Every structure is written in C-alpha cells, then in structure tokens.
Amino acid sequence: MTGFLQGKRAIVTGASKGIGFAIAQALLGEEASVVICGRNQQHLQESFERLRQIAPAGRVSAETADVSRRQDVARLFEFADKELGGLDILVNNAGFGIFRAAGELSVEEWDRVIGTNLSGAFYCTREAIPRFARSRGGSIINISSLAGKNPFAGGAAYNAAKFGLNALSEATMLDHRYDNVRVSYILPGSVDTGFAGEPRPNRSSWKIAPEDIAQIVLSILRMPERTMISRVEVRPSRPQKN
Ligand SMILES: NC(=O)c1ccc[n+]([C@@H]2O[C@H](COP(=O)([O-])OP(=O)(O)OC[C@H]3O[C@@H](n4cnc5c(N)ncnc54)[C@H](OP(=O)(O)O)[C@@H]3O)[C@@H](O)[C@H]2O)c1
C-alpha cells in the first residue's frame, strides 16, 4: 500500500458484498475516500462497519440505493457530493443475473437484469460526467463479465446486459476521453462470491478471489494519465473440470 489514491473520491456501487466490497476495501487501503451503496440496508450497514475499521475519520460512508432506480441514483450522488465534496472515480459494480431461457423470462425479470447491470451503470455515468468536469477528469470502471463476450443458454438477459455494458463503456470512452475521462471495463470469469445465490461457507480454491479483481482496479487507476487500460479479461487459471 502506497497511498497513491490519497485525496481521490470514489463511489462503488453494490459494495455491501463480494467484488464491490473488495474494491471499496482496496480503494480505502490506498487512502481514497469512498461512498458505497447497496439495496439491503442491514447488509450495507454491516459492511460499512467493517470498512470503517480500516478507514477512520469519515473516509467511508454508505447510502442505501437501488441503481436501477433513477431517483435512487440521483440521491446517491447528492449524498456523495455532501460526503466527498467531488468525485474522481466511479466503479459501476452492482449487478446480478436471472438465468432462464429467453422464452421463459418474464418482462419483469428482463427489466430487472437490464435495469441493474446496464441502465444502472448508465444512470451513474450520466451523474458522474458533470462532476468529473468539475474535478478536471475522472475514471469510470465498469464490472462486466465474460458473459459479455460469450453468450450461453439461459443467459439472454444477463448476456445482453453485459454485452451492452461493454458497448456503453467504449462509447462513453470515445465521447469523453478529451474531457480527461478514462473508461475501463473488466470481464471476469468465475469469482468466488455469493453471486449465484449460494451462501459462501468456504472459499473456493480454483475461482478468482474478489480481492484479485480489486487488484486489477488498482492497476487500472495506477496507470499514468496519458495511458488508459480499456478492457481486461480475467479468468481462473485452472477452472474446475466437469
Ligand atoms: N461472481 C462472479 O462470478 C462474477 C463474474 C463476472 C462478473 N461478475 C459481476 O461482478 C459484479 C459483482 O458481483 P458479485 O459476484 O460481487 O455479486 P454479489 O456477491 O451478489 O454482490 C452484489 C452486490 O451488488 C449489490 N446489488 C445488487 N443489485 C443492486 C442494485 N440494483 N442496486 C445496488 N446494489 C445492488 C448487492 O447488494 P444488495 O443485494 O443489498 O443490493 C451486493 O452488494 C456484478 O456486476 C456481476 O455481474 C461477477
């Protein structure tokens, strides 16, 4: 830890668990100030308490928000304005999947998956861009998935959301690179979290650890301003054989 993010202000969405929590932890470890969000208030509060142990003196704060709801996103960014006084880094991490054949997906399920993984990232991006202008630049890191590259049966909504998130990332980069906005997206394979709905009794030895994704985020942020890492694919070295 070198404290290279001292003075930087970040929002990490979906940070009460899993990858988002590990990213928030890593940013705080490098002395950034961080606002986290999630939908479940109790989980968010528990995670906030854990993070506060590594980041005293108000460097971490938490606000309940569902990124698929525009009003929640507006409130989250207003909260961050008060807590952070500006914004330098946005990590669009909040996401989840419903895995069902296209013909069996309900419209409501489709809307929830697209709303969180794709529209949520857009709502946060459009709040972040004017704030970055006031900070003379900023970084957006979107947590996509190898499901944004490899369609699979049962993945219609999740695949579509993550393919879309990749496109949103690249188009936003082209729109705002001359405003000193850097946009990166990470496509992980299986990460050892409760993403698939299962509790996590034991860490799995073969999957990517959430902390490894957090290290990638730090590597992206460590690049000199002249250089932008656009897209990172990451997968388990030795996936479990079926
Ligand atoms: N785990 C994997 O294998 C894997 C692989 C590739 C990509 N990813 C991506 O990585 C990201 C994080 O996944 P994870 O594995 O860490 O999942 P996770 O352990 O289930 O954590 C997801 C986090 O997002 C929050 N969240 C979910 N929906 C939200 C919403 N609408 N608004 C705000 N917060 C929301 C959850 O809290 P609440 O439920 O309280 O809202 C939780 O804090 C996702 O975008 C996922 O698609 C995961």
The ligand as an SDF file (V2000), in Angstrom:
LIG
                    3D

 48 52  0  0  0  0  0  0  0  0999 V2000
  -19.1840  -13.6020   -9.1260 N   0  0  0  0  0  0  0  0  0  0  0  0
  -18.8840  -13.8470  -10.4100 C   0  0  0  0  0  0  0  0  0  0  0  0
  -18.5540  -14.9800  -10.7690 O   0  0  0  0  0  0  0  0  0  0  0  0
  -18.8930  -12.7240  -11.4160 C   0  0  0  0  0  0  0  0  0  0  0  0
  -18.2880  -12.9430  -12.6480 C   0  0  0  0  0  0  0  0  0  0  0  0
  -18.2820  -11.9250  -13.6090 C   0  0  0  0  0  0  0  0  0  0  0  0
  -18.8620  -10.7070  -13.3230 C   0  0  0  0  0  0  0  0  0  0  0  0
  -19.4620  -10.5070  -12.0980 N   0  0  0  0  0  0  0  0  0  0  0  0
  -20.0620   -9.2020  -11.8630 C   0  0  0  0  0  0  0  0  0  0  0  0
  -19.4730   -8.6170  -10.7180 O   0  0  0  0  0  0  0  0  0  0  0  0
  -20.3860   -7.7200  -10.0930 C   0  0  0  0  0  0  0  0  0  0  0  0
  -20.4570   -8.0400   -8.6180 C   0  0  0  0  0  0  0  0  0  0  0  0
  -20.8950   -9.3750   -8.4440 O   0  0  0  0  0  0  0  0  0  0  0  0
  -20.5840  -10.2330   -7.1390 P   0  0  0  0  0  0  0  0  0  0  0  0
  -20.1520  -11.5640   -7.6040 O   0  0  0  0  0  0  0  0  0  0  0  0
  -19.7290   -9.4890   -6.1990 O   0  0  0  0  0  0  0  0  0  0  0  0
  -22.0780  -10.3850   -6.5730 O   0  0  0  0  0  0  0  0  0  0  0  0
  -22.6570  -10.3710   -5.0790 P   0  0  0  0  0  0  0  0  0  0  0  0
  -21.6940  -11.0200   -4.1400 O   0  0  0  0  0  0  0  0  0  0  0  0
  -24.0340  -10.9130   -5.2070 O   0  0  0  0  0  0  0  0  0  0  0  0
  -22.7130   -8.8160   -4.7160 O   0  0  0  0  0  0  0  0  0  0  0  0
  -23.5200   -7.9530   -5.4660 C   0  0  0  0  0  0  0  0  0  0  0  0
  -23.5780   -6.6140   -4.7780 C   0  0  0  0  0  0  0  0  0  0  0  0
  -24.3750   -5.7230   -5.5640 O   0  0  0  0  0  0  0  0  0  0  0  0
  -25.4650   -5.2290   -4.7960 C   0  0  0  0  0  0  0  0  0  0  0  0
  -26.5940   -5.0040   -5.7130 N   0  0  0  0  0  0  0  0  0  0  0  0
  -27.2680   -5.9190   -6.4580 C   0  0  0  0  0  0  0  0  0  0  0  0
  -28.2190   -5.3170   -7.1720 N   0  0  0  0  0  0  0  0  0  0  0  0
  -28.1470   -3.9860   -6.8700 C   0  0  0  0  0  0  0  0  0  0  0  0
  -28.8740   -2.8500   -7.2840 C   0  0  0  0  0  0  0  0  0  0  0  0
  -29.9090   -2.9280   -8.1330 N   0  0  0  0  0  0  0  0  0  0  0  0
  -28.5220   -1.6390   -6.7730 N   0  0  0  0  0  0  0  0  0  0  0  0
  -27.4920   -1.5250   -5.9090 C   0  0  0  0  0  0  0  0  0  0  0  0
  -26.7780   -2.5660   -5.4740 N   0  0  0  0  0  0  0  0  0  0  0  0
  -27.1060   -3.7860   -5.9520 C   0  0  0  0  0  0  0  0  0  0  0  0
  -25.6900   -6.2890   -3.7140 C   0  0  0  0  0  0  0  0  0  0  0  0
  -26.3160   -5.7920   -2.5540 O   0  0  0  0  0  0  0  0  0  0  0  0
  -27.9350   -5.8110   -2.3820 P   0  0  0  0  0  0  0  0  0  0  0  0
  -28.3940   -7.1660   -2.8040 O   0  0  0  0  0  0  0  0  0  0  0  0
  -28.1680   -5.4830   -0.9450 O   0  0  0  0  0  0  0  0  0  0  0  0
  -28.4170   -4.7250   -3.2850 O   0  0  0  0  0  0  0  0  0  0  0  0
  -24.2470   -6.6720   -3.4070 C   0  0  0  0  0  0  0  0  0  0  0  0
  -23.6500   -5.7270   -2.5620 O   0  0  0  0  0  0  0  0  0  0  0  0
  -21.6990   -7.8890  -10.8420 C   0  0  0  0  0  0  0  0  0  0  0  0
  -21.8330   -6.8490  -11.7750 O   0  0  0  0  0  0  0  0  0  0  0  0
  -21.5480   -9.2190  -11.5630 C   0  0  0  0  0  0  0  0  0  0  0  0
  -22.3300   -9.2640  -12.7270 O   0  0  0  0  0  0  0  0  0  0  0  0
  -19.4890  -11.4810  -11.1440 C   0  0  0  0  0  0  0  0  0  0  0  0
  1  2  1  0
  2  3  2  0
  2  4  1  0
  4  5  1  0
  4 48  2  0
  5  6  2  0
  6  7  1  0
  7  8  2  0
  8  9  1  0
  8 48  1  0
  9 10  1  0
  9 46  1  0
 10 11  1  0
 11 12  1  0
 11 44  1  0
 12 13  1  0
 13 14  1  0
 14 15  2  0
 14 16  1  0
 14 17  1  0
 17 18  1  0
 18 19  2  0
 18 20  1  0
 18 21  1  0
 21 22  1  0
 22 23  1  0
 23 24  1  0
 23 42  1  0
 24 25  1  0
 25 26  1  0
 25 36  1  0
 26 27  1  0
 26 35  1  0
 27 28  2  0
 28 29  1  0
 29 30  1  0
 29 35  2  0
 30 31  1  0
 30 32  2  0
 32 33  1  0
 33 34  2  0
 34 35  1  0
 36 37  1  0
 36 42  1  0
 37 38  1  0
 38 39  2  0
 38 40  1  0
 38 41  1  0
 42 43  1  0
 44 45  1  0
 44 46  1  0
 46 47  1  0
M  CHG  2   8   1  16  -1
M  END
$$$$
